[in-house]
Amino acid sequence: MKSLRHAVTLLVPALLAFGAAFAFLVFAVARRVVTPMRRTTDTEILAVDTGAQTIELERTLDTELPGRYGLFTTGTYGYVKLGAVLSADGKSVRRKLLTQIEPGSRVDRAASFSGYYYSSPSELHLRWENVLIGSPAGPCPAWYFPASSSTWVIQVHGRGATRAECLRAVPVLHAAGLPNLVVSYRNDGEAPRTRAGAYALGASEWRDVDAAIAYALRHGAERVILMGWSMGGAVSLQAAVTSGHRDRIAGIILESPVVDWRTVLRFQARMAGVRAPLPALAMGALQSPLTARLSGADEPILFDRLDMVARADELTAPILILHSDDDGFVPADSSHALQAARPDLVTMPRFTVARHTKLWNYDETGWSTAITDWLDAQGLSASE
């Protein structure tokens, strides 16, 4: 009996310690989901040839892709543009530099590969202006590109990204006569910060997009098209079913979108080596008021409301989905499921090879044609 009591005395603290450690791990995973991502280095620069204006990069699934891309570097230049793949072997890729790098310039080895390509609106050589949109979170900066139509496009960037992500789509939409409003939203590093400074995965950010819709309607728009990139897709879909202006939404374009967060987070957990049941427990923690705050969120995030396959019947506007089956970060499964649930609304041309939000970079012609054809089919193009 004495030995049993001794065993229990040792076991109880050990179980409590294990429980505390496990709870800490759950909250850590949950916090990672809602904490705004900072740009991380994912690419190694092996060599720069300033004579030939080429750059040699560590070979990865991204750096080997054909097309035009960007590279965030440290050193003299910061952001540089990359052109075609010139050669490759098992470990490296040599690409053409589209940003002139002068001899003697310092370019550090650590870099971040990007699909942005354009880094500022002035690079598009279109008329544009800075505007501020008053949202419940505060004044959110936006770029406005005027055009002839009374149907405006409101572009919404993704998680860990900025407005610059959306610039690739401005030329094809502008050519269709559509004004573009490229917006920011709470906690993205450009718009105001909330108390916790955390993402709500679309559950709150849609209010800032709703404010952008109201802004467009006050400034001459009669209808709007929402275009969401990655998490911006989730934000746009929430606006489409929740906004008081949803009857003015003429269409939705989704680029590599998050359609159902559960599918995405389970996939990303597997890729990161996070095993069950941690992802499910982390999502559960984010849904309860107390544990959501402990996880770093401003308010509970209800994943059922963010599942737009389950809520497909609530959608009313035509939707174009541009999503590579080889996305590698946000799987296309839920996009295909949404198309299957609403074939009357959803158009989804087939794309492969291109990685997450890099369809324009990989196949600019195919990507732009898909948008132009869809706009024409919906009667939304104003081009002559």
N, C-alpha and C positions, 0 to 999 in steps of 0.2 A: 504493500500500500504506500509505504514511504517512497519507494522508488518510482511509483506511478505519479505521486504528487510532484516529485522532483522533475520527472519528464514533462509534466504539464507546465510546470514553472518555466522550464526552458523553451517549450514549444510555443506558448502563447506570445511572448515577445517576438519570437521569430516570425510567427504568422502575421502579427501586427506590422512588423517591419516590411515583410513581403507585400502586404496589402497596401501600405503607404507607398512603397516603391512602385508598385503596379499602377496605383492611382496617379502618381506623379508622371509616369510614362504615358498614360492615357491623356492627361491634360497637356503634356508636351506635344503629342501628336495633334491634338485638337488646336493648340495654339499655332502650330505650324500651318494649319489649314487657313487660318484667318489673318495671320500676320502678313502685311504687305511684303512682297519679295523685293530684295535688293539685287541689282545685277551682280552675278557671280561670274568668275572666269571659268570658261569651259573649253577654251581653245589655246593651244600653244603655238606661238609663232617661232618657227625654226630658222628662218632666214628671210632677209629682204634684199633684193637686188635693185638698187636705185638706178643702175644703168639701163637694165631691161624693163624696169618698173613691174617687177613681179614679186610675189610673196609666197613663201613656202610655209604651209601649216601642217600641224599634226592631222592625220587622216581620221575623220569621224563620219558618222552618218550624215551630219550637217555639212561639214566642210567639203565633202566630195560631191555635193549636189551641183548639177549644172545651173546656170543662171546668174543673176546679179544679186549681191548681198551686201551687208555692211559688217564692220568689225570694230567693236569698241576696244580701243587700246589705251595704254598709258604711255606717256612720253610726249613728244612734240605735237603729234597730230590729233590725238583723241579718237575721233571717228573717221574711218577710212572706208571707201567703197571698193568692192571686189567684183571683178568680171569673170570671164570664162575660165574653166579648168583647162590648163595647158598640158599638164602631165600628172601622173599619180603612180605611186607604188604601194606596197602593203602598209607603209607607215606614214607617208606624207602626201600632200597635194600641193601642186604649184599652180597659182592662179594669177591672172592679170590684175594689176592694180589700176583702178579707175580714179583714184586720188593720187596726185603727183606727190611723191615723197623725195625730198631733196637729199643729196649726199650729205652724210654727217648727222642726219636727224636721228634722234633717239626714239626707238620703238621697243618697248619692253616685251618680254616673251609671253607674259600672261595676257589673254584677251578674251573677249566675249563675242561669239558669232551671232549675227542679227539678221532678221529678215526685213527690218525697217527700210533699208536702202536710203530713203530720203530722211534727213534729220531735221529739216525746218521747212516751213511753208514757202519761203522765198525760192527754194530750189525748183518749184513747179512752174515758175514764170507765169503765174495766174494772179489776177487781182485778189487780194485777201485783206482782212483786217482782224485785229484783236477785239473780242467782245467779252463782256462779263455776263454770266447768267445767274440771276438770283435764285438760289435753291434753298430748301430747308436747312442745308448744311452751311450755307453762306455763299458768297460770290464765287462761282466756278468759271475759270478762264476757258475760252473757246476760240477757235479760228473759224472765221466765216468767209467762204468763197462764193461770191454772188454769181448768179446765172439767170437765164430768162424765165424759167418755169415757176409756177406758184406751188409746185410740189418740191419740198426741200428734203434732202437726205441728212439725217442726224447720225453721225458715226460715233461709235462707243468702243473704246479700246479695251484690251484685256487685262488680266491679272498680272501685276508686276511690270506692266508696260506703261507707256505714256501716249499722248495724242499723236506723236510722230508715227506710231504704228499704223495709223489710218491713212496717212498721206498717199500711199500707193494707190488707193481707190479713187482719189479725187479726180485725176485726169479723165478716166473713163466715164465717171458720173457727170463731170462738168461738160464733157463732149456730148452727153445726152441732154444738155440744157438744164441740169438739176443743180440748184445751189447746194452747197455743203456746209453743214455746221459740225465741226469736229470738236467734241466736248471732253471735258474732264469731269471727274466725280469724286466724291468724298474719299479721303485717305489714299489718293493715288500719287501723292507727292507734289501735285500742282494745285489741286482744289483744297478747300479747308479740311482740317483734321477733326474728327469727332473725339469724344472723351477718351475712348480706348484706342483710337487710331487703327481700328481693325476692319478688314473686309467683312461684308455680310453676304458675299457670294451672289449678289443680285437682290437679296431680300430687302435691302435698304437703298442701294445705289439707284434703283429704278426711279426713286423720287427725284433725283437730280436730272435724270433723262426726261422725266415728266415735266420738270421745270424748263428744260430745253425745248420740248414740244410747245409749251405755252409761249416761250420766247419767240419761236418761229411763227406761231399763229398771230402774235401781236405785231410782227414785223413783215407781214405780207404773205405768209404761207397759207394756203388753203388746205393742203394735205401734207403728210410727211411719210418718208420711208425711213425705217430704222435699219441701220447696218451695225451689227455687233461682231466684234472679233473676240474669239475665245470666251473668256468670262463675260466680255461685252455682249456676247450672244445671250447668256443667261439673264443679264441685266435688261436687254432689249425684249426678251420674251416675257419677263415679269412686267415690264411697262405695257406690253401688248395686251395682257389680260387684266391689268390692275388700273391703268391710267384712266382718269376721268376724260381724257381726250382720245380714247382708243378708237372712237368712231372716225377720227381724222387720220388714222394710220392706214395708208394705202398699200403698204407692202413692207416686207421684212427681208433683209439680206443677212445671212449668217455665214461668217467666215471661220472655219475650224471651231464651231461653237460648242460650249457646254450646254447640253440639253437636259441632262440629269446628273446632278453632282454625285450621287451615290456611285454610279458607274465609273465616273472619272476618278474619284478618290480611291476606290478599290483598286483600279488599274494603277494609279500612281503609287499606292502603297506597295503593291507587288513589285513594281519596278525599283522601289527604294529598299526592298527587303523587309518591309514592315508586315508582320504576319497577323493573321486572324487570331483572336477577335479584336485586335487593337483598332483597326479602322472603324468597325461598327461601334465600338465603345466610344471612340473619339467623336463620331457623329452624334451619338446619343448624348454625350456631354454638352455638345453645342446646342442641343434642343431644349435643355432645361434652364430656367432663369438663373439659378444659383451656379450651376456648373458651367454655364456659358460664360459668366463673368470670370470665373476662375480660369477659364480657358483663354481669356483675353478678348472676348467678343463684347460688343456694346449691348447686344440684346440676343435672345434666343434665335437660332436659325432653324426654321422648320423645313426639313428636306422634302417632305411631301409636297409643299407648295412650290418647290424648285424643280420638281419632276414634271417636265413639260410633255413627256410621253403620256403620263397618266392624265394630264390636264389638256390633252390635245383637242378635246371637244370644245374647249373654251376659245380656241384660236379662230379668228375670222378673216384675217388678212392673208393674201397670197405670200408664200415664203420661198425664197431661193436659198438652198444650202450648198455651200462650197466647202467640201471637206475631203481631204485625202484619206484613202483607206490605209495609208502608211503614215498616219499623223505622228505616232510615237509618243504623244503626250496627252492628248485628249482623244480617246478612241472614237471612231466614227459610228460605233454600234448604235448609240442613242439617236444620232442623226438619221440613220437608216430606219430605226424604229419609228421615229416621228413621221418620216415619209410614208411608211407602211400604214400608220394610224390615220394619216390625213392625205391620201393621194390626191384628193380634190384640191388641196391647197399647196402642197409641197412639191417643188421641182428640185431634183438633186442630180445634176450631171455627174458622171463617174470621173474621179481623179485618183491617181495612184502615184507612188514614189515620193511626191512632195511631202515635206515634214510639216510640223505644226505652224500654222499661219504663214507658210512659205509658198503657197500656190502661185501667187503673182510672180514671185522670184523664179520659180521653176518653169512655169508655163504662162507667161504674161499674155500671150495671144489667146490661148484657150480659156484662161480665167476671164479676161476682158470680154471675149465673145459671149461667154455664158451670161455675164451680167447684161450686156447690150441686148442679146436675144430675149432674155427674160423681161427686161424693161419694155421692149417692143411688144412682146406677147401680152403684157398686162396693161398696155396703153399708157405707160408712165413716162416714156421718153418724150422730150420736148424738142429734140434736135430735128433739123430740117433735112 
